Amino acid sequence: MRRRAGESILIGEDIEIQIIHIGESRIKIGITAPRSVPVSMKEVKLVGQENLAAAQLRSVTVLRNLLDRLIESPAGGEK
């Protein structure tokens, strides 16, 4: 599908993607959608998912280290 500046694409009845400006290396678009439809850049979503995965991995690593310490400590909790 090809569009020029000033033209739009409709998705269903409620979502419109407008081509506002076409530059040498960038395209400026406008999006009109109901408030119930989340609109975000894919890169932002991917970074959020990566951060969540890293935080979960960090939690697992911390728990594993604690368990290892508990297993290694002698009976009675003395070092």
Rosetta silent file (secondary structure, phi, psi, omega in degrees, C-alpha in Angstrom):
SEQUENCE: MRRRAGESILIGEDIEIQIIHIGESRIKIGITAPRSVPVSMKEVKLVGQENLAAAQLRSVTVLRNLLDRLIESPAGGEK
SCORE:     score description
SCORE:     0.000 S_00000001
   1 L     0.000  130.409  178.586    0.000    0.000    0.000 S_00000001
   2 L  -113.143  140.493  178.471    1.395    3.383   -0.969 S_00000001
   3 L  -136.442  150.368  174.876    0.375    6.680    0.557 S_00000001
   4 L  -109.904  165.216  176.827    1.453   10.260    0.010 S_00000001
   5 L   -55.942  134.476 -179.087    1.634   13.099    2.493 S_00000001
   6 L    94.866  -11.559  179.179   -1.885   14.204    3.357 S_00000001
   7 L   -96.840  165.846 -175.640   -3.405   10.771    2.703 S_00000001
   8 E  -133.253  165.816  172.171   -4.701    8.302    5.288 S_00000001
   9 E  -125.724  132.419  176.391   -5.210    4.621    5.983 S_00000001
  10 E  -102.569  136.575  173.057   -8.307    3.414    7.825 S_00000001
  11 E  -118.388  109.867 -173.849   -8.256    0.359   10.076 S_00000001
  12 L    64.439 -152.517 -179.442  -11.809   -0.648   10.787 S_00000001
  13 L   -95.114  -18.289 -167.965  -14.162    2.219   11.492 S_00000001
  14 L  -108.727  -12.503 -173.498  -12.313    3.750   14.447 S_00000001
  15 E  -118.068  128.221  178.157   -8.602    3.936   13.606 S_00000001
  16 E  -126.823  131.421  175.406   -7.033    6.331   11.116 S_00000001
  17 E  -112.060  118.584 -176.674   -3.343    6.590   10.291 S_00000001
  18 E  -104.642  134.857  174.148   -2.477    9.871    8.592 S_00000001
  19 E   -89.610  108.688 -174.136    0.696   10.478    6.604 S_00000001
  20 E   -90.358  -44.488 -177.309    1.621   13.984    7.737 S_00000001
  21 E  -152.035  140.007  175.938    5.113   14.475    6.299 S_00000001
  22 E  -118.586  115.994  178.588    7.578   12.414    4.285 S_00000001
  23 L  -104.154 -169.674 -179.259   11.230   13.388    4.691 S_00000001
  24 L   -65.389  -42.844 -176.844   14.452   11.899    3.355 S_00000001
  25 L  -126.200    3.250 -177.892   14.817    9.314    6.104 S_00000001
  26 L  -139.147  154.030  174.474   11.684    9.726    8.235 S_00000001
  27 E  -124.292  130.259  177.387    7.949    9.690    7.916 S_00000001
  28 E   -98.673  123.732 -179.439    5.757   11.660   10.308 S_00000001
  29 E  -121.242  157.913  173.583    2.424    9.999   10.982 S_00000001
  30 E  -122.206  142.343 -178.869   -0.627   10.843   13.030 S_00000001
  31 E  -124.842  127.436  174.595   -2.856    8.223   14.609 S_00000001
  32 E  -114.424  120.652 -178.341   -6.467    8.722   15.604 S_00000001
  33 L  -149.886  157.552  175.775   -7.902    5.879   17.685 S_00000001
  34 L   -61.191  153.265  179.979  -10.371    5.368   20.526 S_00000001
  35 L   -61.232  -23.762 -178.665   -8.925    5.800   24.022 S_00000001
  36 L   -75.797   -9.289  179.970   -9.566    2.101   24.646 S_00000001
  37 L  -102.302  114.088  178.572   -6.988    1.179   21.972 S_00000001
  38 L   -70.006  136.327  178.125   -3.394    1.455   23.210 S_00000001
  39 L  -126.603  120.182  177.737   -1.049    3.122   20.717 S_00000001
  40 L  -152.192  165.678  177.215    2.702    2.972   21.276 S_00000001
  41 L   -77.399  141.304 -178.568    5.953    2.496   19.413 S_00000001
  42 H   -59.158  -38.425 -178.634    7.043   -1.113   19.073 S_00000001
  43 H   -61.425  -37.727  179.048   10.526   -0.258   20.347 S_00000001
  44 H   -64.575  -42.891  178.855    9.066    1.090   23.604 S_00000001
  45 H   -64.133  -42.991 -179.766    7.114   -2.127   24.133 S_00000001
  46 H   -63.662  -41.862  178.652   10.178   -4.277   23.396 S_00000001
  47 H   -63.424  -41.779  177.449   12.362   -2.335   25.847 S_00000001
  48 H   -61.050  -42.238  178.454    9.682   -2.727   28.524 S_00000001
  49 H   -65.513  -40.672  178.302    9.524   -6.478   27.903 S_00000001
  50 H   -64.182  -41.718  178.409   13.328   -6.742   28.041 S_00000001
  51 H   -63.292  -41.781  178.432   13.415   -4.796   31.321 S_00000001
  52 H   -63.565  -44.312  178.740   10.756   -7.053   32.824 S_00000001
  53 H   -62.775  -41.204  179.355   12.631  -10.181   31.732 S_00000001
  54 H   -65.536  -39.819  178.694   15.888   -8.824   33.170 S_00000001
  55 H   -65.429  -40.037  178.319   14.198   -7.986   36.480 S_00000001
  56 H   -66.367  -41.729  178.473   12.710  -11.476   36.700 S_00000001
  57 H   -62.774  -41.011  178.572   16.080  -13.042   35.877 S_00000001
  58 H   -61.941  -42.387  178.941   17.711  -10.885   38.565 S_00000001
  59 H   -62.327  -42.377  179.527   15.107  -12.050   41.121 S_00000001
  60 H   -64.216  -41.589  179.964   15.736  -15.691   40.230 S_00000001
  61 H   -63.721  -44.019  179.172   19.503  -15.172   40.534 S_00000001
  62 H   -62.097  -45.482  178.713   19.158  -13.514   43.958 S_00000001
  63 H   -62.918  -41.528  178.876   16.908  -16.334   45.202 S_00000001
  64 H   -62.007  -42.414  178.852   19.298  -18.976   43.852 S_00000001
  65 H   -63.647  -41.675  177.918   22.220  -17.310   45.663 S_00000001
  66 H   -63.129  -44.546  178.358   20.242  -17.212   48.932 S_00000001
  67 H   -61.920  -42.776  178.525   19.298  -20.880   48.600 S_00000001
  68 H   -60.172  -41.943  178.573   22.916  -21.808   47.865 S_00000001
  69 H   -63.574  -42.507  179.254   24.059  -19.962   50.997 S_00000001
  70 H   -63.997  -40.413 -179.550   21.432  -21.715   53.118 S_00000001
  71 H   -68.073  -37.706 -176.804   22.407  -25.124   51.765 S_00000001
  72 H   -77.371  -24.985 -175.722   26.119  -24.462   52.299 S_00000001
  73 L   -71.101  141.248  178.831   25.826  -23.144   55.875 S_00000001
  74 L   -66.349  160.599  179.595   26.494  -25.715   58.635 S_00000001
  75 H   -57.464  144.543  179.911   23.681  -26.922   60.907 S_00000001
  76 H    90.925   -8.249  175.126   22.745  -24.464   63.631 S_00000001
  77 H    77.721    6.722  178.618   23.356  -21.444   61.387 S_00000001
  78 L   -87.169  148.630  178.982   26.932  -20.823   62.711 S_00000001
  79 L  -107.894    0.000    0.000   29.705  -19.953   60.294 S_00000001
